[in-house]
Amino acid sequence: MNCRTDGRAEIVPVVESYPAPPLAETSRDHRVRVLHQRVFVERYADVSYARFAMRGPVTVEIEVESPIASHTIFPAERVAAPSVDGNV
């Protein structure tokens, strides 16, 4: 935590990437970066998911193989500025 000039605490964003579980299969379809750090993405059946902890506001990038035509974010109120750029 840092101190701002007005004396209030400023939360410095931090991400902690969790290690891959034993025998976990890496997703071939999704790649995730949080604060520009790669996060392990596990493939289980037809679902890909990433596990990580964060403190403060962070930027999460999800990359897929093809251009993204549509997306839904939920809960939407937790995302300040959603955007899509090609396949990210």
mmCIF file as gemmi writes it, N, C-alpha and C atoms, coordinates in Angstrom:
data_model
loop_
_atom_site.group_PDB
_atom_site.id
_atom_site.type_symbol
_atom_site.label_atom_id
_atom_site.label_alt_id
_atom_site.label_comp_id
_atom_site.label_asym_id
_atom_site.label_entity_id
_atom_site.label_seq_id
_atom_site.pdbx_PDB_ins_code
_atom_site.Cartn_x
_atom_site.Cartn_y
_atom_site.Cartn_z
_atom_site.occupancy
_atom_site.B_iso_or_equiv
_atom_site.pdbx_formal_charge
_atom_site.auth_seq_id
_atom_site.auth_asym_id
_atom_site.pdbx_PDB_model_num
ATOM 1 N N . MET Axp A 1 ? 0.843 -1.158 0 1 0 ? 1 A 1
ATOM 2 C CA . MET Axp A 1 ? 0 0 0 1 0 ? 1 A 1
ATOM 3 C C . MET Axp A 1 ? 0.899 1.234 0 1 0 ? 1 A 1
ATOM 4 N N . ASN Axp A 2 ? 0.573 2.218 -0.804 1 0 ? 2 A 1
ATOM 5 C CA . ASN Axp A 2 ? 1.303 3.484 -0.856 1 0 ? 2 A 1
ATOM 6 C C . ASN Axp A 2 ? 0.441 4.578 -0.255 1 0 ? 2 A 1
ATOM 7 N N . CYS Axp A 3 ? 1.051 5.676 0.068 1 0 ? 3 A 1
ATOM 8 C CA . CYS Axp A 3 ? 0.326 6.821 0.599 1 0 ? 3 A 1
ATOM 9 C C . CYS Axp A 3 ? 0.24 7.886 -0.486 1 0 ? 3 A 1
ATOM 10 N N . ARG Axp A 4 ? -0.942 8.422 -0.709 1 0 ? 4 A 1
ATOM 11 C CA . ARG Axp A 4 ? -1.119 9.489 -1.681 1 0 ? 4 A 1
ATOM 12 C C . ARG Axp A 4 ? -0.759 10.82 -1.032 1 0 ? 4 A 1
ATOM 13 N N . THR Axp A 5 ? -0.679 11.882 -1.822 1 0 ? 5 A 1
ATOM 14 C CA . THR Axp A 5 ? -0.314 13.199 -1.286 1 0 ? 5 A 1
ATOM 15 C C . THR Axp A 5 ? -1.376 13.733 -0.33 1 0 ? 5 A 1
ATOM 16 N N . ASP Axp A 6 ? -2.624 13.242 -0.459 1 0 ? 6 A 1
ATOM 17 C CA . ASP Axp A 6 ? -3.675 13.713 0.459 1 0 ? 6 A 1
ATOM 18 C C . ASP Axp A 6 ? -3.72 12.877 1.736 1 0 ? 6 A 1
ATOM 19 N N . GLY Axp A 7 ? -2.75 11.951 1.911 1 0 ? 7 A 1
ATOM 20 C CA . GLY Axp A 7 ? -2.676 11.153 3.129 1 0 ? 7 A 1
ATOM 21 C C . GLY Axp A 7 ? -3.491 9.872 3.107 1 0 ? 7 A 1
ATOM 22 N N . ARG Axp A 8 ? -4.343 9.707 2.102 1 0 ? 8 A 1
ATOM 23 C CA . ARG Axp A 8 ? -5.143 8.481 2.019 1 0 ? 8 A 1
ATOM 24 C C . ARG Axp A 8 ? -4.309 7.362 1.417 1 0 ? 8 A 1
ATOM 25 N N . ALA Axp A 9 ? -4.635 6.144 1.802 1 0 ? 9 A 1
ATOM 26 C CA . ALA Axp A 9 ? -3.908 4.981 1.284 1 0 ? 9 A 1
ATOM 27 C C . ALA Axp A 9 ? -4.318 4.719 -0.163 1 0 ? 9 A 1
ATOM 28 N N . GLU Axp A 10 ? -3.352 4.335 -0.962 1 0 ? 10 A 1
ATOM 29 C CA . GLU Axp A 10 ? -3.596 3.962 -2.359 1 0 ? 10 A 1
ATOM 30 C C . GLU Axp A 10 ? -3.286 2.477 -2.492 1 0 ? 10 A 1
ATOM 31 N N . ILE Axp A 11 ? -4.211 1.72 -3.031 1 0 ? 11 A 1
ATOM 32 C CA . ILE Axp A 11 ? -3.997 0.29 -3.208 1 0 ? 11 A 1
ATOM 33 C C . ILE Axp A 11 ? -3.237 0.058 -4.494 1 0 ? 11 A 1
ATOM 34 N N . VAL Axp A 12 ? -2.095 -0.593 -4.396 1 0 ? 12 A 1
ATOM 35 C CA . VAL Axp A 12 ? -1.287 -0.938 -5.549 1 0 ? 12 A 1
ATOM 36 C C . VAL Axp A 12 ? -1.776 -2.289 -6.062 1 0 ? 12 A 1
ATOM 37 N N . PRO Axp A 13 ? -2.206 -2.371 -7.318 1 0 ? 13 A 1
ATOM 38 C CA . PRO Axp A 13 ? -2.708 -3.644 -7.843 1 0 ? 13 A 1
ATOM 39 C C . PRO Axp A 13 ? -1.649 -4.746 -7.779 1 0 ? 13 A 1
ATOM 40 N N . VAL Axp A 14 ? -2.087 -5.92 -7.361 1 0 ? 14 A 1
ATOM 41 C CA . VAL Axp A 14 ? -1.216 -7.092 -7.245 1 0 ? 14 A 1
ATOM 42 C C . VAL Axp A 14 ? -1.986 -8.301 -7.752 1 0 ? 14 A 1
ATOM 43 N N . VAL Axp A 15 ? -1.298 -9.204 -8.42 1 0 ? 15 A 1
ATOM 44 C CA . VAL Axp A 15 ? -1.916 -10.461 -8.844 1 0 ? 15 A 1
ATOM 45 C C . VAL Axp A 15 ? -1.04 -11.612 -8.383 1 0 ? 15 A 1
ATOM 46 N N . GLU Axp A 16 ? -1.689 -12.674 -7.938 1 0 ? 16 A 1
ATOM 47 C CA . GLU Axp A 16 ? -0.988 -13.904 -7.559 1 0 ? 16 A 1
ATOM 48 C C . GLU Axp A 16 ? -1.555 -15.031 -8.404 1 0 ? 16 A 1
ATOM 49 N N . SER Axp A 17 ? -0.725 -15.567 -9.252 1 0 ? 17 A 1
ATOM 50 C CA . SER Axp A 17 ? -1.138 -16.667 -10.12 1 0 ? 17 A 1
ATOM 51 C C . SER Axp A 17 ? -0.952 -17.977 -9.367 1 0 ? 17 A 1
ATOM 52 N N . TYR Axp A 18 ? -1.96 -18.81 -9.377 1 0 ? 18 A 1
ATOM 53 C CA . TYR Axp A 18 ? -1.869 -20.096 -8.701 1 0 ? 18 A 1
ATOM 54 C C . TYR Axp A 18 ? -1.215 -21.119 -9.622 1 0 ? 18 A 1
ATOM 55 N N . PRO Axp A 19 ? -0.435 -22.032 -9.076 1 0 ? 19 A 1
ATOM 56 C CA . PRO Axp A 19 ? 0.198 -23.055 -9.917 1 0 ? 19 A 1
ATOM 57 C C . PRO Axp A 19 ? -0.842 -24.027 -10.482 1 0 ? 19 A 1
ATOM 58 N N . ALA Axp A 20 ? -0.459 -24.677 -11.548 1 0 ? 20 A 1
ATOM 59 C CA . ALA Axp A 20 ? -1.34 -25.672 -12.165 1 0 ? 20 A 1
ATOM 60 C C . ALA Axp A 20 ? -1.555 -26.834 -11.202 1 0 ? 20 A 1
ATOM 61 N N . PRO Axp A 21 ? -2.803 -27.286 -11.054 1 0 ? 21 A 1
ATOM 62 C CA . PRO Axp A 21 ? -3.059 -28.461 -10.218 1 0 ? 21 A 1
ATOM 63 C C . PRO Axp A 21 ? -2.388 -29.691 -10.828 1 0 ? 21 A 1
ATOM 64 N N . PRO Axp A 22 ? -2.084 -30.686 -10.004 1 0 ? 22 A 1
ATOM 65 C CA . PRO Axp A 22 ? -1.494 -31.92 -10.533 1 0 ? 22 A 1
ATOM 66 C C . PRO Axp A 22 ? -2.401 -32.526 -11.61 1 0 ? 22 A 1
ATOM 67 N N . LEU Axp A 23 ? -1.809 -32.976 -12.677 1 0 ? 23 A 1
ATOM 68 C CA . LEU Axp A 23 ? -2.5 -33.624 -13.799 1 0 ? 23 A 1
ATOM 69 C C . LEU Axp A 23 ? -3.435 -32.699 -14.576 1 0 ? 23 A 1
ATOM 70 N N . ALA Axp A 24 ? -3.376 -31.399 -14.329 1 0 ? 24 A 1
ATOM 71 C CA . ALA Axp A 24 ? -4.241 -30.465 -15.049 1 0 ? 24 A 1
ATOM 72 C C . ALA Axp A 24 ? -3.811 -30.371 -16.506 1 0 ? 24 A 1
ATOM 73 N N . GLU Axp A 25 ? -4.778 -30.266 -17.371 1 0 ? 25 A 1
ATOM 74 C CA . GLU Axp A 25 ? -4.519 -30.116 -18.802 1 0 ? 25 A 1
ATOM 75 C C . GLU Axp A 25 ? -4.577 -28.635 -19.168 1 0 ? 25 A 1
ATOM 76 N N . THR Axp A 26 ? -3.58 -28.157 -19.877 1 0 ? 26 A 1
ATOM 77 C CA . THR Axp A 26 ? -3.543 -26.764 -20.304 1 0 ? 26 A 1
ATOM 78 C C . THR Axp A 26 ? -4.551 -26.525 -21.415 1 0 ? 26 A 1
ATOM 79 N N . SER Axp A 27 ? -5.289 -25.423 -21.314 1 0 ? 27 A 1
ATOM 80 C CA . SER Axp A 27 ? -6.24 -25.056 -22.36 1 0 ? 27 A 1
ATOM 81 C C . SER Axp A 27 ? -5.492 -24.761 -23.648 1 0 ? 27 A 1
ATOM 82 N N . ARG Axp A 28 ? -6.002 -25.275 -24.743 1 0 ? 28 A 1
ATOM 83 C CA . ARG Axp A 28 ? -5.434 -24.979 -26.053 1 0 ? 28 A 1
ATOM 84 C C . ARG Axp A 28 ? -6.134 -23.796 -26.704 1 0 ? 28 A 1
ATOM 85 N N . ASP Axp A 29 ? -7.292 -23.407 -26.154 1 0 ? 29 A 1
ATOM 86 C CA . ASP Axp A 29 ? -8.132 -22.385 -26.777 1 0 ? 29 A 1
ATOM 87 C C . ASP Axp A 29 ? -8.053 -21.01 -26.132 1 0 ? 29 A 1
ATOM 88 N N . HIS Axp A 30 ? -7.636 -20.953 -24.876 1 0 ? 30 A 1
ATOM 89 C CA . HIS Axp A 30 ? -7.658 -19.684 -24.135 1 0 ? 30 A 1
ATOM 90 C C . HIS Axp A 30 ? -6.309 -19.408 -23.49 1 0 ? 30 A 1
ATOM 91 N N . ARG Axp A 31 ? -5.939 -18.131 -23.505 1 0 ? 31 A 1
ATOM 92 C CA . ARG Axp A 31 ? -4.758 -17.656 -22.783 1 0 ? 31 A 1
ATOM 93 C C . ARG Axp A 31 ? -5.204 -16.445 -21.966 1 0 ? 31 A 1
ATOM 94 N N . VAL Axp A 32 ? -4.712 -16.345 -20.739 1 0 ? 32 A 1
ATOM 95 C CA . VAL Axp A 32 ? -5.129 -15.26 -19.845 1 0 ? 32 A 1
ATOM 96 C C . VAL Axp A 32 ? -3.886 -14.544 -19.314 1 0 ? 32 A 1
ATOM 97 N N . ARG Axp A 33 ? -3.965 -13.21 -19.284 1 0 ? 33 A 1
ATOM 98 C CA . ARG Axp A 33 ? -2.931 -12.376 -18.667 1 0 ? 33 A 1
ATOM 99 C C . ARG Axp A 33 ? -3.634 -11.424 -17.702 1 0 ? 33 A 1
ATOM 100 N N . VAL Axp A 34 ? -3.051 -11.287 -16.521 1 0 ? 34 A 1
ATOM 101 C CA . VAL Axp A 34 ? -3.554 -10.341 -15.53 1 0 ? 34 A 1
ATOM 102 C C . VAL Axp A 34 ? -2.388 -9.43 -15.176 1 0 ? 34 A 1
ATOM 103 N N . LEU Axp A 35 ? -2.572 -8.138 -15.336 1 0 ? 35 A 1
ATOM 104 C CA . LEU Axp A 35 ? -1.479 -7.181 -15.169 1 0 ? 35 A 1
ATOM 105 C C . LEU Axp A 35 ? -0.268 -7.597 -16.005 1 0 ? 35 A 1
ATOM 106 N N . HIS Axp A 36 ? -0.535 -8.082 -17.196 1 0 ? 36 A 1
ATOM 107 C CA . HIS Axp A 36 ? 0.483 -8.509 -18.172 1 0 ? 36 A 1
ATOM 108 C C . HIS Axp A 36 ? 1.237 -9.773 -17.744 1 0 ? 36 A 1
ATOM 109 N N . GLN Axp A 37 ? 0.782 -10.448 -16.701 1 0 ? 37 A 1
ATOM 110 C CA . GLN Axp A 37 ? 1.404 -11.711 -16.276 1 0 ? 37 A 1
ATOM 111 C C . GLN Axp A 37 ? 0.549 -12.871 -16.766 1 0 ? 37 A 1
ATOM 112 N N . ARG Axp A 38 ? 1.194 -13.859 -17.364 1 0 ? 38 A 1
ATOM 113 C CA . ARG Axp A 38 ? 0.445 -15.04 -17.807 1 0 ? 38 A 1
ATOM 114 C C . ARG Axp A 38 ? -0.072 -15.805 -16.61 1 0 ? 38 A 1
ATOM 115 N N . VAL Axp A 39 ? -1.293 -16.282 -16.732 1 0 ? 39 A 1
ATOM 116 C CA . VAL Axp A 39 ? -1.949 -17.075 -15.699 1 0 ? 39 A 1
ATOM 117 C C . VAL Axp A 39 ? -2.279 -18.429 -16.319 1 0 ? 39 A 1
ATOM 118 N N . PHE Axp A 40 ? -2.031 -19.506 -15.589 1 0 ? 40 A 1
ATOM 119 C CA . PHE Axp A 40 ? -2.327 -20.838 -16.102 1 0 ? 40 A 1
ATOM 120 C C . PHE Axp A 40 ? -3.829 -20.971 -16.356 1 0 ? 40 A 1
ATOM 121 N N . VAL Axp A 41 ? -4.179 -21.496 -17.524 1 0 ? 41 A 1
ATOM 122 C CA . VAL Axp A 41 ? -5.579 -21.738 -17.889 1 0 ? 41 A 1
ATOM 123 C C . VAL Axp A 41 ? -5.752 -23.237 -18.046 1 0 ? 41 A 1
ATOM 124 N N . GLU Axp A 42 ? -6.647 -23.785 -17.238 1 0 ? 42 A 1
ATOM 125 C CA . GLU Axp A 42 ? -6.896 -25.226 -17.254 1 0 ? 42 A 1
ATOM 126 C C . GLU Axp A 42 ? -8.072 -25.557 -18.164 1 0 ? 42 A 1
ATOM 127 N N . ARG Axp A 43 ? -7.916 -26.644 -18.872 1 0 ? 43 A 1
ATOM 128 C CA . ARG Axp A 43 ? -9.018 -27.159 -19.687 1 0 ? 43 A 1
ATOM 129 C C . ARG Axp A 43 ? -9.6 -28.357 -18.962 1 0 ? 43 A 1
ATOM 130 N N . TYR Axp A 44 ? -10.901 -28.32 -18.745 1 0 ? 44 A 1
ATOM 131 C CA . TYR Axp A 44 ? -11.599 -29.436 -18.112 1 0 ? 44 A 1
ATOM 132 C C . TYR Axp A 44 ? -12.863 -29.676 -18.918 1 0 ? 44 A 1
ATOM 133 N N . ALA Axp A 45 ? -12.945 -30.828 -19.56 1 0 ? 45 A 1
ATOM 134 C CA . ALA Axp A 45 ? -14.047 -31.14 -20.479 1 0 ? 45 A 1
ATOM 135 C C . ALA Axp A 45 ? -14.073 -30.052 -21.559 1 0 ? 45 A 1
ATOM 136 N N . ASP Axp A 46 ? -15.188 -29.323 -21.69 1 0 ? 46 A 1
ATOM 137 C CA . ASP Axp A 46 ? -15.251 -28.276 -22.721 1 0 ? 46 A 1
ATOM 138 C C . ASP Axp A 46 ? -15.196 -26.874 -22.111 1 0 ? 46 A 1
ATOM 139 N N . VAL Axp A 47 ? -14.605 -26.766 -20.905 1 0 ? 47 A 1
ATOM 140 C CA . VAL Axp A 47 ? -14.508 -25.485 -20.212 1 0 ? 47 A 1
ATOM 141 C C . VAL Axp A 47 ? -13.041 -25.15 -19.964 1 0 ? 47 A 1
ATOM 142 N N . SER Axp A 48 ? -12.675 -23.889 -20.112 1 0 ? 48 A 1
ATOM 143 C CA . SER Axp A 48 ? -11.33 -23.414 -19.768 1 0 ? 48 A 1
ATOM 144 C C . SER Axp A 48 ? -11.481 -22.39 -18.662 1 0 ? 48 A 1
ATOM 145 N N . TYR Axp A 49 ? -10.646 -22.493 -17.628 1 0 ? 49 A 1
ATOM 146 C CA . TYR Axp A 49 ? -10.728 -21.505 -16.567 1 0 ? 49 A 1
ATOM 147 C C . TYR Axp A 49 ? -9.37 -21.247 -15.945 1 0 ? 49 A 1
ATOM 148 N N . ALA Axp A 50 ? -9.23 -20.038 -15.397 1 0 ? 50 A 1
ATOM 149 C CA . ALA Axp A 50 ? -7.981 -19.607 -14.772 1 0 ? 50 A 1
ATOM 150 C C . ALA Axp A 50 ? -8.261 -19.293 -13.308 1 0 ? 50 A 1
ATOM 151 N N . ARG Axp A 51 ? -7.284 -19.594 -12.452 1 0 ? 51 A 1
ATOM 152 C CA . ARG Axp A 51 ? -7.412 -19.29 -11.023 1 0 ? 51 A 1
ATOM 153 C C . ARG Axp A 51 ? -6.303 -18.321 -10.636 1 0 ? 51 A 1
ATOM 154 N N . PHE Axp A 52 ? -6.68 -17.231 -9.995 1 0 ? 52 A 1
ATOM 155 C CA . PHE Axp A 52 ? -5.699 -16.269 -9.507 1 0 ? 52 A 1
ATOM 156 C C . PHE Axp A 52 ? -6.342 -15.407 -8.438 1 0 ? 52 A 1
ATOM 157 N N . ALA Axp A 53 ? -5.495 -14.789 -7.621 1 0 ? 53 A 1
ATOM 158 C CA . ALA Axp A 53 ? -5.962 -13.838 -6.613 1 0 ? 53 A 1
ATOM 159 C C . ALA Axp A 53 ? -5.49 -12.457 -7.036 1 0 ? 53 A 1
ATOM 160 N N . MET Axp A 54 ? -6.25 -11.433 -6.634 1 0 ? 54 A 1
ATOM 161 C CA . MET Axp A 54 ? -5.852 -10.081 -6.989 1 0 ? 54 A 1
ATOM 162 C C . MET Axp A 54 ? -6.207 -9.14 -5.852 1 0 ? 54 A 1
ATOM 163 N N . ARG Axp A 55 ? -5.473 -8.029 -5.815 1 0 ? 55 A 1
ATOM 164 C CA . ARG Axp A 55 ? -5.776 -6.952 -4.883 1 0 ? 55 A 1
ATOM 165 C C . ARG Axp A 55 ? -5.786 -5.672 -5.692 1 0 ? 55 A 1
ATOM 166 N N . GLY Axp A 56 ? -6.832 -4.923 -5.559 1 0 ? 56 A 1
ATOM 167 C CA . GLY Axp A 56 ? -6.954 -3.676 -6.298 1 0 ? 56 A 1
ATOM 168 C C . GLY Axp A 56 ? -7.476 -3.904 -7.699 1 0 ? 56 A 1
ATOM 169 N N . PRO Axp A 57 ? -7.678 -2.83 -8.443 1 0 ? 57 A 1
ATOM 170 C CA . PRO Axp A 57 ? -8.168 -2.963 -9.818 1 0 ? 57 A 1
ATOM 171 C C . PRO Axp A 57 ? -7.065 -3.52 -10.718 1 0 ? 57 A 1
ATOM 172 N N . VAL Axp A 58 ? -7.425 -4.473 -11.553 1 0 ? 58 A 1
ATOM 173 C CA . VAL Axp A 58 ? -6.465 -5.088 -12.464 1 0 ? 58 A 1
ATOM 174 C C . VAL Axp A 58 ? -7.051 -5.139 -13.865 1 0 ? 58 A 1
ATOM 175 N N . THR Axp A 59 ? -6.178 -5.288 -14.846 1 0 ? 59 A 1
ATOM 176 C CA . THR Axp A 59 ? -6.583 -5.514 -16.224 1 0 ? 59 A 1
ATOM 177 C C . THR Axp A 59 ? -6.423 -6.992 -16.517 1 0 ? 59 A 1
ATOM 178 N N . VAL Axp A 60 ? -7.487 -7.603 -17.016 1 0 ? 60 A 1
ATOM 179 C CA . VAL Axp A 60 ? -7.471 -9.02 -17.382 1 0 ? 60 A 1
ATOM 180 C C . VAL Axp A 60 ? -7.637 -9.109 -18.886 1 0 ? 60 A 1
ATOM 181 N N . GLU Axp A 61 ? -6.733 -9.825 -19.543 1 0 ? 61 A 1
ATOM 182 C CA . GLU Axp A 61 ? -6.821 -10.046 -20.987 1 0 ? 61 A 1
ATOM 183 C C . GLU Axp A 61 ? -7.069 -11.525 -21.231 1 0 ? 61 A 1
ATOM 184 N N . ILE Axp A 62 ? -8.071 -11.817 -22.018 1 0 ? 62 A 1
ATOM 185 C CA . ILE Axp A 62 ? -8.393 -13.189 -22.399 1 0 ? 62 A 1
ATOM 186 C C . ILE Axp A 62 ? -8.217 -13.283 -23.9 1 0 ? 62 A 1
ATOM 187 N N . GLU Axp A 63 ? -7.341 -14.175 -24.323 1 0 ? 63 A 1
ATOM 188 C CA . GLU Axp A 63 ? -7.047 -14.328 -25.747 1 0 ? 63 A 1
ATOM 189 C C . GLU Axp A 63 ? -7.562 -15.682 -26.218 1 0 ? 63 A 1
ATOM 190 N N . VAL Axp A 64 ? -8.218 -15.681 -27.362 1 0 ? 64 A 1
ATOM 191 C CA . VAL Axp A 64 ? -8.737 -16.903 -27.977 1 0 ? 64 A 1
ATOM 192 C C . VAL Axp A 64 ? -8.194 -17.013 -29.391 1 0 ? 64 A 1
ATOM 193 N N . GLU Axp A 65 ? -8.468 -18.119 -30.048 1 0 ? 65 A 1
ATOM 194 C CA . GLU Axp A 65 ? -7.896 -18.379 -31.372 1 0 ? 65 A 1
ATOM 195 C C . GLU Axp A 65 ? -8.457 -17.491 -32.476 1 0 ? 65 A 1
ATOM 196 N N . SER Axp A 66 ? -9.75 -17.239 -32.474 1 0 ? 66 A 1
ATOM 197 C CA . SER Axp A 66 ? -10.411 -16.508 -33.564 1 0 ? 66 A 1
ATOM 198 C C . SER Axp A 66 ? -10.857 -15.128 -33.096 1 0 ? 66 A 1
ATOM 199 N N . PRO Axp A 67 ? -11.128 -14.224 -34.035 1 0 ? 67 A 1
ATOM 200 C CA . PRO Axp A 67 ? -11.662 -12.915 -33.653 1 0 ? 67 A 1
ATOM 201 C C . PRO Axp A 67 ? -12.959 -13.063 -32.852 1 0 ? 67 A 1
ATOM 202 N N . ILE Axp A 68 ? -13.139 -12.207 -31.866 1 0 ? 68 A 1
ATOM 203 C CA . ILE Axp A 68 ? -14.321 -12.256 -31 1 0 ? 68 A 1
ATOM 204 C C . ILE Axp A 68 ? -15.435 -11.459 -31.66 1 0 ? 68 A 1
ATOM 205 N N . ALA Axp A 69 ? -16.539 -12.136 -31.967 1 0 ? 69 A 1
ATOM 206 C CA . ALA Axp A 69 ? -17.675 -11.488 -32.609 1 0 ? 69 A 1
ATOM 207 C C . ALA Axp A 69 ? -18.63 -10.9 -31.575 1 0 ? 69 A 1
ATOM 208 N N . SER Axp A 70 ? -18.784 -11.562 -30.444 1 0 ? 70 A 1
ATOM 209 C CA . SER Axp A 70 ? -19.649 -11.058 -29.373 1 0 ? 70 A 1
ATOM 210 C C . SER Axp A 70 ? -19.143 -11.619 -28.047 1 0 ? 70 A 1
ATOM 211 N N . HIS Axp A 71 ? -19.492 -10.934 -26.971 1 0 ? 71 A 1
ATOM 212 C CA . HIS Axp A 71 ? -19.089 -11.391 -25.646 1 0 ? 71 A 1
ATOM 213 C C . HIS Axp A 71 ? -20.068 -10.878 -24.607 1 0 ? 71 A 1
ATOM 214 N N . THR Axp A 72 ? -20.091 -11.551 -23.463 1 0 ? 72 A 1
ATOM 215 C CA . THR Axp A 72 ? -20.899 -11.14 -22.327 1 0 ? 72 A 1
ATOM 216 C C . THR Axp A 72 ? -20.016 -11.201 -21.093 1 0 ? 72 A 1
ATOM 217 N N . ILE Axp A 73 ? -20.075 -10.173 -20.286 1 0 ? 73 A 1
ATOM 218 C CA . ILE Axp A 73 ? -19.301 -10.127 -19.049 1 0 ? 73 A 1
ATOM 219 C C . ILE Axp A 73 ? -20.283 -10.066 -17.885 1 0 ? 73 A 1
ATOM 220 N N . PHE Axp A 74 ? -20.07 -10.925 -16.91 1 0 ? 74 A 1
ATOM 221 C CA . PHE Axp A 74 ? -20.916 -10.846 -15.725 1 0 ? 74 A 1
ATOM 222 C C . PHE Axp A 74 ? -20.102 -11.202 -14.491 1 0 ? 74 A 1
ATOM 223 N N . PRO Axp A 75 ? -20.316 -10.502 -13.435 1 0 ? 75 A 1
ATOM 224 C CA . PRO Axp A 75 ? -21.259 -9.389 -13.334 1 0 ? 75 A 1
ATOM 225 C C . PRO Axp A 75 ? -20.696 -8.133 -14.006 1 0 ? 75 A 1
ATOM 226 N N . ALA Axp A 76 ? -21.478 -7.519 -14.85 1 0 ? 76 A 1
ATOM 227 C CA . ALA Axp A 76 ? -21.043 -6.381 -15.656 1 0 ? 76 A 1
ATOM 228 C C . ALA Axp A 76 ? -20.589 -5.198 -14.801 1 0 ? 76 A 1
ATOM 229 N N . GLU Axp A 77 ? -21.187 -5.032 -13.637 1 0 ? 77 A 1
ATOM 230 C CA . GLU Axp A 77 ? -20.833 -3.885 -12.799 1 0 ? 77 A 1
ATOM 231 C C . GLU Axp A 77 ? -19.426 -3.987 -12.2 1 0 ? 77 A 1
ATOM 232 N N . ARG Axp A 78 ? -18.787 -5.146 -12.331 1 0 ? 78 A 1
ATOM 233 C CA . ARG Axp A 78 ? -17.427 -5.321 -11.813 1 0 ? 78 A 1
ATOM 234 C C . ARG Axp A 78 ? -16.354 -4.982 -12.847 1 0 ? 78 A 1
ATOM 235 N N . VAL Axp A 79 ? -16.773 -4.646 -14.066 1 0 ? 79 A 1
ATOM 236 C CA . VAL Axp A 79 ? -15.822 -4.347 -15.141 1 0 ? 79 A 1
ATOM 237 C C . VAL Axp A 79 ? -15.969 -2.882 -15.527 1 0 ? 79 A 1
ATOM 238 N N . ALA Axp A 80 ? -14.883 -2.12 -15.384 1 0 ? 80 A 1
ATOM 239 C CA . ALA Axp A 80 ? -14.938 -0.685 -15.632 1 0 ? 80 A 1
ATOM 240 C C . ALA Axp A 80 ? -15.005 -0.339 -17.111 1 0 ? 80 A 1
ATOM 241 N N . ALA Axp A 81 ? -14.198 -0.996 -17.931 1 0 ? 81 A 1
ATOM 242 C CA . ALA Axp A 81 ? -14.112 -0.61 -19.341 1 0 ? 81 A 1
ATOM 243 C C . ALA Axp A 81 ? -13.873 -1.833 -20.22 1 0 ? 81 A 1
ATOM 244 N N . PRO Axp A 82 ? -14.925 -2.614 -20.483 1 0 ? 82 A 1
ATOM 245 C CA . PRO Axp A 82 ? -14.723 -3.787 -21.343 1 0 ? 82 A 1
ATOM 246 C C . PRO Axp A 82 ? -14.425 -3.377 -22.773 1 0 ? 82 A 1
ATOM 247 N N . SER Axp A 83 ? -13.547 -4.141 -23.416 1 0 ? 83 A 1
ATOM 248 C CA . SER Axp A 83 ? -13.248 -3.856 -24.817 1 0 ? 83 A 1
ATOM 249 C C . SER Axp A 83 ? -12.775 -5.144 -25.494 1 0 ? 83 A 1
ATOM 250 N N . VAL Axp A 84 ? -12.903 -5.166 -26.796 1 0 ? 84 A 1
ATOM 251 C CA . VAL Axp A 84 ? -12.459 -6.288 -27.596 1 0 ? 84 A 1
ATOM 252 C C . VAL Axp A 84 ? -11.567 -5.744 -28.699 1 0 ? 84 A 1
ATOM 253 N N . ASP Axp A 85 ? -10.438 -6.416 -28.901 1 0 ? 85 A 1
ATOM 254 C CA . ASP Axp A 85 ? -9.531 -6.039 -29.984 1 0 ? 85 A 1
ATOM 255 C C . ASP Axp A 85 ? -9.122 -7.322 -30.695 1 0 ? 85 A 1
ATOM 256 N N . GLY Axp A 86 ? -9.829 -7.633 -31.77 1 0 ? 86 A 1
ATOM 257 C CA . GLY Axp A 86 ? -9.528 -8.86 -32.516 1 0 ? 86 A 1
ATOM 258 C C . GLY Axp A 86 ? -9.882 -10.102 -31.726 1 0 ? 86 A 1
ATOM 259 N N . ASN Axp A 87 ? -8.86 -10.837 -31.304 1 0 ? 87 A 1
ATOM 260 C CA . ASN Axp A 87 ? -9.1 -12.075 -30.569 1 0 ? 87 A 1
ATOM 261 C C . ASN Axp A 87 ? -8.77 -11.927 -29.07 1 0 ? 87 A 1
ATOM 262 N N . VAL Axp A 88 ? -8.645 -10.679 -28.593 1 0 ? 88 A 1
ATOM 263 C CA . VAL Axp A 88 ? -8.36 -10.411 -27.17 1 0 ? 88 A 1
ATOM 264 C C . VAL Axp A 88 ? -9.471 -9.591 -26.573 1 0 ? 88 A 1
